[in-house]
Amino acid sequence: MLILSLISLFLCTFSPFSVNQSTLLTNIILDVNFYYLSLISILVTFISFSYISQKSISSSLSLLTLLACSILMFSTTNMFLLYLYFEASLLPILFIILKWGSYPDRSVASTIILSFTAVLSIPFIRAISSTFSKTLTLFIPQILSTSSQTLSTIILLSFFVKLPVYGLHFWLPIAHVEAPTFGSILLAGILLKLGGIGLIRLLFLVSYSILFNLLSYGLIFLTFVTLICCFQSDFKRLIAFSSVSHIITIPLLLIAIKPLSLSSALLIIYFHGLSSPILFSLVGVVYSLAGTRLLYLLRGYLLLNPFLALVSTLLLFFTMSTPPMPSFIPEVIFFFSTISISIASFLSLFLFAFVSIVYSLSWYVPINFQSTSQSANSYFLSFNYTISFMLGLLLTFLSLFILWSV
């Protein structure tokens, strides 16, 4: 990490990529989005660290490296450094899966992740070269709009694969299944947000005609992925596919290209960065109690662990974006923005909302209301998980209130 920081400092200060080579601050932006994204990343890292059963130097360094890469990417205004930190953030996740993965296929899973995310991002180097040759700068605020069909396609593929958008998502369920609980928390809370922030930063380089052509694709698979969630029997895979379903809303909001739509996309990134890690934390707690992630084998914990039932109920309301949860506001903006683009999208949005309720209840009902066969001693099995889960929950809701008050 020290070497990476020194390289970045050198590139920022002495490279021709900077507009003003006399100061490092020309490549740093410290806006409101940076502070909120950094806060969420720190909270997610804390929750992930609390779930490591055997803490070691390697695990701590992995978490700190991913946190550093994400914060550096949130703050940079240099197109090359944005790509550098974007790709470097993948390495800690690969290391976590290879070292702490639960199944013998984790090496195959790491290869699939690397193939999808790294290979599809390599053409972005061509986008950097093309942009620099035309504008003689990689300082994002001073890059003129040089959108072309090839450049737009490269940018969309590079960042869509880490959002991920359906069709480029196949690595995500595999990664979540093979990764330990704290690895899944990092994946959902930090890594997937980098794709959305990078896309928003470079949206002005994307041709609107190509972006608009994704409207039908997004509306179709918005409903299709939500239907896939209803047929998942593995709790962890269900949460992974729900992330894919929810993240398609971001390209649809960007198509609207309205200030309110862009703000809504950022809010969805914020709230998704909070809800998904807690959902994967819930998976870890349930697995420690039941010894399985299969929904039809889970039993009701309403009497066994009332705190767990309370947390799952709050999560249900938050993921369904019901009032008074703050996630309700960006979801409403998403619906109206999409309908303003095409009135024909109403049917797809209605099915999306209805099926989302169905798959949310498909995990909520077994966890809380099925007849339990667990002994009372199972409660003590999750004592450490419950304590760490409570701390993460309190900090998360603290950040929610901060976002709500802005």
C-alpha positions, 0 to 999 in steps of 0.5 A: 500500500505504501508503494502504491501511495508513493507511485500515486504521489509521483504521478499526481505531482510530476506526471503530464496528466496533471493540469497544475503540476505544482500541487497535489491538490489539483488531483483531489476533490473533497466534496460532500459525496467524498465525505459520505462515501468515505464514512460509509466505507469506514463503517462497512470496514468496521462491520467486516472486521468485527466478523473476522473470527481469527483476526490476523495481520493479513486480514487487517491489511486486506481491509485497510488496503481496500479502504485506502483504494476506495477513499483514494478513488472517491477523492481523485480527479485524475482519470488515470489514477481513478483507473489505478485505484479502481483496479487495485481495489480488486486485489484485496477481494481476490486475496480474501477469497483465496485465503478465507474462502469456504469451499475448494472451488475458491481458486476457480471463483477467483479466476472467474472474478479476475476474468470478468472484472479485470479483462473488461476493464483493460480497454479503459487504458485505450480510453485514457490514451484517446482522451489524453491525445485529444484534450492533452489532460487527464484532469477530469474537470477540464476534459472536454466532452469527446464522446464517441461510440467506442469510448462510450462502450469502453467506459460503460463496460468497464464500470458496468462490470463492477456495478454489476449490471445484468449480463456482466454479473455472473462473477458476483453470485460466485464471489459471494458464495465462495467469500467468507461473511466479511468478504461479502460485506466488503464486496457489497459495501465498497467494491460494488460502489466503485463502479457506480461512482466511476460511471457518474464521474465520467458520464459526460464522456458517454454518448447519450444515444448509447446510454438511451439504447439501454433503456429497454434492456434495463427495464426488461432485466429489472423485472427478470432479475427480481423474478430470479430472486424468488427462486433462490433457495440459498439466502446468500445467493438471494441477497447477491441477486437482489443487489444485481436487481437493485443496481440496475436502477442506477443506469436507468436514472442516469438516462434521465440526465436530470439533476434530481435523477443524478442525486437519486442515483447517488442516494441509492449508492449510499443506501445500498452501501449500508443495507447490503452489508447488513443483509450479509451480516444477517446471513452470517448470524443466521448461518451461525445459528442454523448451520445452513443458508438454505431458506427451507431449512431455516427456523423461526427466531422470533422467540429464540432471538428477539433482537435478530427478529427486530433487525430483520424486520428493520432490514425488510422495511429498509430494503423495500424502501417503505416510509419512514426509511430514508431509502423511500425518497430515492426510490420514488424519484427513480419511479417518476424519473423512469416514467418521465422517459417512457410511459410504457415503463410503468408496467415493468416498474409495477412488476419490479415493485410487486416481485421485490415484495415477494422475494423480500418476504421469502427470506423474512418469513422463514427466519422469523415465523417458521416453527423452530426446532432449535434449542435455546442453547443456539442463542449463545452460539451467536452471542459474539455475532450478535454483539458485533452485529449490534455495533454495526447496526448502531453505527449504520443507523447513525450514518442514516440519520446524518444523511437524512438530516442533510 
